[in-house]
Each structure stands twice: as C-alpha cells, then as structure tokens.
Amino acid sequence: MKQYLFGTLIFFISVVSYAQNMQPMFDSAHSIALDGFVENGKILVNSPSPFTAEKRIQEQMKYTIGQLNGVSSVADLNRLEINILDIIPTQNNKYSVSYEAHLFIAWPRNLNIPEEFQLILPESTENQALYDFYEQYVDEKCQSSGAHDLSVGIFWYYYRPNNQDCQLGTEDQPAFAVKFSMQLSVSEENTQGKYPEYHKVWEDGRLVITAIFGMADSENTSTYDAGVYAFQQMYHDVIRYYGELISTSLPPGTHVGLATPEIRLVLKSESGPVEVNLFLVEGIRFPYNGFRQKYNKLTKYSDFISYAGHSGLGANIRALARMGKFVKDQYQIFLINGCDTFAYTDHALRDAHVEVNPLADSPYRYIDLITNAMPAFFHSNVRAVMAVVRGLTEKRKTYREILSDFDSYQKASVVGEHDNRWPEPF
C-alpha cells in the first residue's frame, strides 16, 4: 500500500511539474510580463449561447492589441482565459454578457505599471455593431498615426482610444463602446539569466541558420523594396561578421536580389563551420514553388530559424507555424520577427516539437520562441537576426543580453527559455 501511494505521489508531482512547464515563461530586455485581470467585462450578443458569447468576447479582445500598442504593449491573445459569469436577456432580442478574463501582457520596462488600466472596447462585435463602431471612430483622433488602408476588418489593429484627442478616452458613455478596468500585476512567469542551449546548438560541431525575408510590397517587385534590401544586407552582414567564406551557392559576380531568392553560404567561425540558408519570398502564405519542400528539409536540422516580414495581422505567422518538419532531439530557436507577433504566435511550433519529443520533461525543452510586442520595421530586421547569430556564435550572452541588441521599439521577448540549463549540460 505504501509503495502504491508513493508511486501515485511521484506521478502526481510529475503531472503538476509538467503542467507548470506548459507555461512558456518570459524574458525581455525591453518588456516585463504582467498578469491582467478583468473582473467586470461586458459585451452585448445576439444569442444566449455561452459558446457564441466566448467567441464574441475573443473578437472584442482583439481591440486590446490596438489600445495596448498605444502604450508600447500587447497581450498574448493565445493565452486569453475567459470565464462567463452571466447572460441576461435585454431589449431588441439581445443579451448582456458579464465575464471575467485573464490576459498575459508584455509591458514596457520604461513605463510605470499602474494598478489598473481602463479598457475601452466595442460594446458588441456583431457585424452591424462593429460597422457602427468603425464609422463613429475611424478618424485620425482615435487611430495610429501610421494607419493605412483602413476597413472594419482591420480597425482593431490601428485602434488608439487613449489618444489625447479621442473622445473615447474622455466621454463617460461613448457611443457603441464599453469601458471596464483591467487590474495589472507583475507576473510570476518573468525569468532572467537564462541562456540559449549553446551545448545543444553546437553538439554536432556546426551552426545551421535558416533565415527567411519577406518582401515589403509583394505586388511591386522592385529592387528598392525594403524586404529585398534586408535580404541583401543580411547576405553581406553575415559574411562581414564571420570574415571567412568557405563556399557560396552564388556564381561569381552574381548580384544578390530578386533573381537569387535562395542562397546557401558556409562560413568559418572559431566554434566551427556555420551554414547560412537565406530565402526571399513575396509572401510566406503563398511562397514560390519549391520553397516549402526546401524549408521542410532544412527545419529538420537547423539550429536557428527566423522569419522577418509582414505578420499579415497574424495570418502569416499562423501559416509559418504550420510549416516545417521536425525531428527528435533537435533543439531550435525561432525568431518570429514581424509586427505584434507576441499576440499572434500560437502553440503550433511548440506542439510540433512535443510530438517528436513526447518524453521530454517540458514541452519547451526543444524550442525557444522570440517574438515582438510591437511592430518591427524592415530596416531593423537584419539587426535582430544578427543579434541572435552573434549570440549563438560567441556563446556567452544571456537571452536578455541578446535581445538588448534588438531595436528597442519592437519590444522583443523570448518564451520557453525557462527550462534551459546552460552552462549545465542539456
């Protein structure tokens, strides 16, 4: 009996430990993780169904991306937790829903942390209600200064109710909107002093890098495109950094650009050879013929994989996360370097690594993910990729030190590093 209880206890502790490791934790040079708690969320819906209500709340919470971006912050909406408290019939065949919500937020380190943050969101996310909300507030006073090609469907991204002149932030009862408070506290999931698994990266005696660059304007195939320029810059910067080129797939005298969307380099470093695979794509959702097959082959043995390009309001990030073929015991670092990727990156990459490493003591044992809480500019793409490349080559920096070399505006962070053991063996 004692043996049975002991075995049960060990199993219970293991399950609890694994469940705790399911949370990816967080570290950043420019942001800190906060827990946000909404105690009295409100929304109007057209159905008494709790399932429908939860979907409508998720759509309502998308507007926090725009509002929090206004203070250089954003929430990871893949970790949004909703608890519906009540659904009450109202007039006009509508239902008033009250709910609680928990959010995981990347908040700028250089900004004071208030005890509460006033959320201002659409009162309803039914189609007509969102159109009315859009028509009421789609002006320069309530949107980002960089807003363009606005429509009802993307207004949530450029939405800035905290702008000084926006009436949403000043009126007690703004039309088509609802206000409620979100309590903020520093999350227990913040980490520090964690390194990439340098042992694991170099255990085969080499570093393999796969770096994808998306074009800024896929419909205008100009050599002056910012994405093309970043692709070119990466080619020259990686050669300049390592200094000694062993081989290149480019014939002598070939110009790096649209006509050379795939380049393979082998360079020499003090730690060993470095293989760099560079790709230029018009769009990651619909890349050129043959790209997926080559990418899938490279992901089986790449140590560092990066994507630098448009997020597509999350669509590109989800498409990228569902590409790739992964193998047992291959530790990898992913840099998802687009706008607000912290809000969009789901668990697909993590789960793909769990599938091939089912006995790992943590679902993040074989993967670390770097994302951004804010937009990333094309002119900063190479800076971010090279910061990780230098870190993996020199093998001495913590993640926070590596991320400090990113453009501070994009508020890059890493998750999944909490179980890393360097300088202890992997």
C-alpha positions as CSV (number, residue, x, y, z in Angstrom):
1,M,0.0,0.0,0.0
2,K,2.8,2.4,0.9
3,Q,4.5,1.6,-2.4
4,Y,1.3,2.3,-4.3
5,L,0.8,5.7,-2.5
6,F,4.5,6.6,-3.1
7,G,4.2,5.8,-6.8
8,T,0.9,7.8,-7.0
9,L,2.6,10.8,-5.3
10,I,5.5,10.7,-7.7
11,F,3.1,10.6,-10.6
12,F,1.1,13.5,-9.2
13,I,4.2,15.6,-8.7
14,S,5.3,14.8,-12.2
15,V,2.0,15.8,-13.7
16,V,2.0,19.1,-11.7
17,S,5.5,19.8,-12.7
18,Y,4.8,19.2,-16.4
19,A,1.6,21.3,-16.2
20,Q,3.6,24.2,-14.7
21,N,6.2,23.8,-17.5
22,M,3.4,24.1,-20.1
23,Q,3.5,27.9,-19.4
24,P,6.3,29.3,-21.5
25,M,7.5,32.0,-19.1
26,F,9.0,35.2,-20.4
27,D,12.2,37.3,-20.6
28,S,13.0,40.6,-22.4
29,A,15.4,43.4,-22.4
30,H,12.7,46.0,-23.0
31,S,9.4,44.5,-21.6
32,I,8.2,42.9,-18.5
33,A,5.4,40.3,-18.2
34,L,2.2,41.4,-16.4
35,D,-1.0,39.5,-15.5
36,G,-4.1,41.4,-16.4
37,F,-7.4,40.5,-14.7
38,V,-10.8,41.8,-15.9
39,E,-13.4,41.4,-13.2
40,N,-16.4,43.0,-14.8
41,G,-16.1,42.6,-18.6
42,K,-19.3,43.4,-20.6
43,I,-20.5,42.7,-24.1
44,L,-23.8,42.6,-26.0
45,V,-24.5,39.5,-28.1
46,N,-27.4,38.2,-30.2
47,S,-27.5,34.7,-28.8
48,P,-27.8,33.2,-25.3
49,S,-25.2,30.6,-26.2
50,P,-22.1,30.6,-23.9
51,F,-20.1,29.3,-26.9
52,T,-21.2,32.2,-29.1
53,A,-20.6,34.6,-26.2
54,E,-17.0,33.4,-25.8
55,K,-16.3,33.8,-29.5
56,R,-17.7,37.4,-29.4
57,I,-15.5,38.2,-26.4
58,Q,-12.4,36.9,-28.2
59,E,-13.2,39.3,-31.1
60,Q,-13.8,42.1,-28.6
61,M,-10.4,41.4,-27.0
62,K,-8.6,41.8,-30.4
63,Y,-9.1,45.6,-29.9
64,T,-6.8,45.4,-26.9
65,I,-4.0,44.9,-29.5
66,G,-4.5,48.4,-30.8
67,Q,-5.2,50.0,-27.5
68,L,-2.2,48.4,-25.7
69,N,0.1,49.2,-28.7
70,G,-0.7,52.8,-27.9
71,V,1.4,52.4,-24.8
72,S,4.0,50.1,-26.4
73,S,2.4,47.0,-25.0
74,V,0.3,44.0,-26.2
75,A,-1.3,40.8,-24.8
76,D,-0.7,37.3,-25.9
77,L,-4.3,36.5,-27.0
78,N,-3.5,32.8,-27.4
79,R,-3.4,32.7,-23.6
80,L,-6.6,34.6,-23.1
81,E,-8.8,33.0,-20.4
82,I,-12.5,33.8,-20.3
83,N,-15.0,32.9,-17.5
84,I,-18.6,33.9,-18.4
85,L,-20.5,35.0,-15.3
86,D,-23.9,35.8,-16.5
87,I,-26.0,36.1,-19.7
88,I,-29.1,38.3,-19.3
89,P,-31.8,39.0,-21.9
90,T,-32.2,42.7,-22.8
91,Q,-34.4,44.5,-25.2
92,N,-34.3,44.0,-29.0
93,N,-33.6,40.3,-28.6
94,K,-30.1,40.9,-27.3
95,Y,-28.2,39.5,-24.4
96,S,-25.9,41.3,-21.9
97,V,-22.9,39.1,-21.0
98,S,-20.7,39.7,-18.0
99,Y,-17.4,37.9,-17.7
100,E,-14.0,37.6,-16.2
101,A,-10.8,37.5,-18.2
102,H,-7.1,36.9,-17.6
103,L,-4.5,38.3,-20.0
104,F,-0.8,37.8,-20.3
105,I,0.8,41.1,-21.2
106,A,4.2,42.3,-22.4
107,W,4.5,45.8,-20.8
108,P,7.4,48.2,-21.5
109,R,10.0,48.3,-18.8
110,N,10.5,52.0,-19.1
111,L,6.8,52.7,-18.2
112,N,5.4,52.8,-14.7
113,I,3.0,49.9,-14.0
114,P,-0.4,51.2,-13.0
115,E,-2.6,49.1,-10.7
116,E,-5.3,49.2,-13.2
117,F,-5.7,50.0,-16.9
118,Q,-9.0,51.2,-18.4
119,L,-10.0,49.1,-21.4
120,I,-12.3,50.8,-24.0
121,L,-13.7,48.2,-26.4
122,P,-16.6,47.8,-28.8
123,E,-19.9,47.2,-26.9
124,S,-20.7,44.4,-29.4
125,T,-18.8,42.5,-32.0
126,E,-21.8,41.6,-34.2
127,N,-21.3,42.7,-37.8
128,Q,-23.5,45.8,-37.8
129,A,-22.3,46.9,-34.3
130,L,-18.7,46.8,-35.5
131,Y,-19.5,48.8,-38.6
132,D,-21.2,51.4,-36.4
133,F,-18.3,51.5,-34.1
134,Y,-15.9,51.9,-37.0
135,E,-17.9,54.7,-38.6
136,Q,-18.0,56.5,-35.4
137,Y,-14.3,56.4,-34.5
138,V,-12.4,55.9,-37.8
139,D,-10.7,59.3,-37.8
140,E,-7.1,60.5,-37.1
141,K,-8.0,61.2,-33.4
142,C,-8.7,57.5,-32.5
143,Q,-6.2,55.7,-34.7
144,S,-2.5,55.2,-35.1
145,S,-0.6,57.8,-37.0
146,G,0.6,55.2,-39.4
147,A,-2.8,53.8,-40.2
148,H,-3.5,53.0,-43.8
149,D,-5.9,51.0,-46.0
150,L,-8.4,51.1,-43.1
151,S,-11.5,48.9,-43.0
152,V,-13.9,47.5,-40.5
153,G,-12.0,44.2,-40.5
154,I,-8.6,45.7,-39.5
155,F,-9.5,48.7,-37.4
156,W,-8.7,46.8,-34.2
157,Y,-5.0,46.9,-35.1
158,Y,-4.8,50.7,-35.6
159,Y,-7.3,51.5,-32.8
160,R,-5.9,54.1,-30.3
161,P,-8.6,55.2,-27.9
162,N,-6.1,56.6,-25.5
163,N,-5.0,59.3,-28.0
164,Q,-5.3,62.7,-26.3
165,D,-8.0,64.0,-28.7
166,C,-10.0,60.8,-29.0
167,Q,-13.4,61.2,-27.4
168,L,-13.5,57.5,-26.5
169,G,-10.9,58.3,-23.8
170,T,-12.8,61.3,-22.4
171,E,-16.5,60.7,-22.6
172,D,-18.3,58.8,-19.8
173,Q,-20.5,56.9,-22.1
174,P,-19.0,56.8,-25.6
175,A,-21.3,55.6,-28.4
176,F,-21.0,51.9,-29.3
177,A,-18.3,51.3,-26.7
178,V,-17.9,49.9,-23.3
179,K,-15.4,50.7,-20.6
180,F,-14.1,48.5,-17.8
181,S,-11.0,48.2,-15.7
182,M,-8.2,45.6,-16.0
183,Q,-6.1,45.0,-12.9
184,L,-2.4,44.7,-13.5
185,S,0.3,42.9,-11.5
186,V,3.8,41.7,-12.3
187,S,3.6,38.1,-13.4
188,E,5.4,35.3,-11.6
189,E,6.4,34.0,-15.1
190,N,9.2,36.5,-15.6
191,T,12.6,34.9,-15.8
192,Q,16.1,36.2,-16.1
193,G,19.7,35.0,-16.5
194,K,18.7,32.2,-19.0
195,Y,20.9,31.4,-22.0
196,P,20.3,29.6,-25.2
197,E,21.3,26.0,-25.0
198,Y,24.7,26.6,-26.5
199,H,25.8,23.0,-25.8
200,K,22.9,21.7,-27.9
201,V,23.3,24.1,-30.7
202,W,27.0,23.1,-31.3
203,E,26.8,19.5,-30.3
204,D,27.2,18.4,-34.0
205,G,30.2,20.8,-34.4
206,R,28.3,23.3,-36.6
207,L,25.7,26.1,-36.5
208,V,22.9,25.9,-39.1
209,I,20.9,29.1,-39.7
210,T,17.7,29.4,-41.9
211,A,16.6,33.0,-42.4
212,I,13.5,34.0,-44.4
213,F,12.9,37.5,-45.6
214,G,9.5,38.6,-46.8
215,M,9.1,41.5,-49.2
216,A,7.5,44.7,-48.1
217,D,5.3,45.0,-51.2
218,S,4.8,41.7,-52.9
219,E,2.9,43.4,-55.8
220,N,5.8,45.8,-56.6
221,T,8.8,43.7,-57.5
222,S,11.3,46.5,-57.1
223,T,14.9,46.1,-56.2
224,Y,14.3,49.0,-53.8
225,D,11.8,47.0,-51.8
226,A,12.7,47.2,-48.1
227,G,12.4,43.4,-47.8
228,V,14.7,42.8,-50.7
229,Y,17.2,45.3,-49.2
230,A,17.1,43.4,-45.9
231,F,17.8,40.2,-47.7
232,Q,20.8,41.8,-49.5
233,Q,22.0,43.3,-46.2
234,M,21.8,40.0,-44.4
235,Y,24.0,38.4,-47.1
236,H,26.7,41.0,-46.8
237,D,26.5,41.4,-43.0
238,V,26.9,37.7,-42.3
239,I,30.0,37.5,-44.5
240,R,31.4,40.6,-42.9
241,Y,30.8,39.2,-39.4
242,Y,32.4,35.8,-39.9
243,G,35.1,37.1,-42.3
244,E,36.0,33.9,-43.9
245,L,33.7,32.4,-46.6
246,I,34.2,28.7,-47.3
247,S,31.6,28.4,-50.0
248,T,28.6,30.1,-51.6
249,S,25.9,29.0,-54.0
250,L,26.1,32.3,-55.9
251,P,28.2,32.2,-59.0
252,P,31.0,34.8,-59.1
253,G,29.7,38.3,-60.0
254,T,26.1,37.5,-59.3
255,H,24.0,40.3,-57.8
256,V,22.0,39.5,-54.7
257,G,18.4,40.3,-55.1
258,L,15.1,39.2,-56.7
259,A,16.8,36.9,-59.1
260,T,18.6,35.0,-56.3
261,P,15.8,34.1,-53.8
262,E,17.8,31.2,-52.4
263,I,21.4,31.5,-51.2
264,R,23.4,29.0,-49.2
265,L,26.7,30.0,-47.5
266,V,29.2,28.1,-45.5
267,L,31.4,30.2,-43.3
268,K,34.2,29.6,-40.8
269,S,34.0,30.6,-37.1
270,E,36.1,29.8,-34.0
271,S,33.4,27.5,-32.8
272,G,33.1,25.6,-36.1
273,P,31.5,25.9,-39.6
274,V,28.4,27.9,-40.0
275,E,25.8,27.1,-42.7
276,V,23.5,30.0,-43.6
277,N,20.4,29.4,-45.8
278,L,18.8,32.7,-46.9
279,F,15.4,32.9,-48.6
280,L,13.5,35.8,-50.1
281,V,9.7,35.3,-50.5
282,E,7.0,37.6,-51.8
283,G,4.7,36.3,-49.1
284,I,5.0,33.5,-46.6
285,R,1.5,32.2,-47.1
286,F,1.9,31.7,-50.8
287,P,5.7,31.3,-51.4
288,Y,7.2,30.3,-54.7
289,N,7.1,26.7,-55.9
290,G,9.6,24.6,-54.2
291,F,10.1,26.8,-51.1
292,R,8.1,24.6,-48.7
293,Q,9.9,21.4,-49.6
294,K,13.3,23.1,-49.1
295,Y,12.2,24.8,-45.9
296,N,10.8,21.5,-44.6
297,K,14.1,19.8,-45.2
298,L,16.1,22.5,-43.5
299,T,14.0,22.6,-40.4
300,K,14.9,19.1,-39.6
301,Y,18.5,20.1,-38.7
302,S,18.5,23.9,-38.4
303,D,19.5,25.4,-35.0
304,F,18.2,28.9,-35.6
305,I,15.2,29.7,-37.8
306,S,14.0,33.2,-38.4
307,Y,11.2,34.9,-40.4
308,A,11.4,38.7,-41.0
309,G,8.4,40.2,-42.8
310,H,4.8,41.2,-42.6
311,S,2.6,39.5,-39.9
312,G,-0.4,39.8,-42.1
313,L,-2.4,40.6,-38.9
314,G,-1.5,37.2,-37.7
315,A,-2.3,35.2,-40.9
316,N,1.4,35.0,-42.0
317,I,2.5,33.9,-38.5
318,R,0.0,31.1,-38.3
319,A,1.0,29.9,-41.8
320,L,4.7,29.9,-40.9
321,A,4.0,28.0,-37.7
322,R,2.3,25.2,-39.6
323,M,5.3,24.7,-42.0
324,G,8.4,22.7,-41.3
325,K,9.3,19.1,-40.5
326,F,10.9,18.4,-37.1
327,V,12.9,15.5,-35.8
328,K,13.6,14.0,-32.4
329,D,16.3,15.6,-30.2
330,Q,16.8,18.8,-32.4
331,Y,16.8,21.9,-30.2
332,Q,15.8,25.0,-32.1
333,I,15.4,28.8,-31.6
334,F,12.7,30.6,-33.7
335,L,12.7,34.3,-34.3
336,I,9.2,35.4,-35.5
337,N,10.2,38.9,-36.4
338,G,7.1,40.7,-37.6
339,C,4.6,43.2,-36.1
340,D,3.0,42.2,-32.8
341,T,4.0,38.6,-33.2
342,F,3.7,38.1,-29.4
343,A,-0.1,38.5,-29.8
344,Y,-0.3,36.1,-32.8
345,T,2.1,33.2,-32.2
346,D,0.1,30.2,-31.1
347,H,1.3,26.8,-29.8
348,A,1.7,25.1,-33.1
349,L,5.5,25.2,-33.2
350,R,5.7,24.1,-29.6
351,D,3.3,21.2,-30.2
352,A,5.1,20.1,-33.3
353,H,8.3,19.7,-31.2
354,V,6.4,17.9,-28.4
355,E,5.1,15.5,-31.0
356,V,8.6,14.3,-31.9
357,N,9.9,14.5,-28.3
358,P,7.0,13.1,-26.3
359,L,9.1,12.0,-23.4
360,A,10.7,15.5,-22.8
361,D,10.3,16.8,-19.2
362,S,8.9,20.1,-20.6
363,P,7.1,21.0,-23.8
364,Y,9.6,23.8,-24.4
365,R,12.7,21.6,-23.9
366,Y,13.5,21.6,-27.6
367,I,12.2,25.1,-28.6
368,D,12.6,28.8,-27.6
369,L,10.5,31.4,-29.3
370,I,11.4,35.1,-29.8
371,T,8.6,37.4,-30.8
372,N,7.7,41.1,-30.7
373,A,5.2,43.0,-28.6
374,M,5.3,46.0,-31.0
375,P,5.7,46.4,-34.8
376,A,9.1,45.5,-36.3
377,F,10.4,47.7,-39.1
378,F,12.1,46.3,-42.2
379,H,15.2,48.4,-41.6
380,S,15.7,46.6,-38.3
381,N,15.2,43.1,-39.5
382,V,18.8,42.2,-40.1
383,R,19.8,43.8,-36.8
384,A,17.6,41.4,-34.9
385,V,18.7,38.3,-36.9
386,M,22.3,39.2,-36.5
387,A,21.9,39.7,-32.7
388,V,20.9,36.1,-32.4
389,V,23.6,34.9,-34.8
390,R,26.3,36.7,-32.8
391,G,24.9,35.3,-29.6
392,L,24.9,31.7,-30.8
393,T,28.4,32.1,-32.2
394,E,30.1,33.8,-29.2
395,K,28.2,31.5,-26.7
396,R,28.4,33.9,-23.7
397,K,25.3,36.1,-23.7
398,T,22.0,35.6,-21.8
399,Y,18.8,35.9,-23.8
400,R,18.2,39.3,-22.2
401,E,21.6,40.5,-23.4
402,I,21.0,39.2,-26.9
403,L,17.6,40.9,-27.0
404,S,19.1,44.2,-25.8
405,D,20.8,44.4,-29.3
406,F,17.4,44.4,-31.0
407,D,15.7,47.7,-31.9
408,S,14.1,48.7,-28.6
409,Y,10.9,49.9,-30.3
410,Q,9.8,46.4,-31.2
411,K,9.9,45.1,-27.6
412,A,11.2,41.6,-28.4
413,S,10.9,38.9,-25.8
414,V,11.6,35.2,-25.5
415,V,9.4,32.4,-24.2
416,G,10.2,28.8,-23.5
417,E,13.7,29.5,-22.2
418,H,12.8,28.8,-18.5
419,D,13.9,25.2,-18.8
420,N,17.2,25.9,-20.4
421,R,20.2,24.6,-18.4
422,W,23.4,26.2,-19.9
423,P,26.1,26.1,-18.7
424,E,24.9,22.8,-17.3
425,P,24.7,20.0,-20.0
426,F,21.4,19.9,-21.9
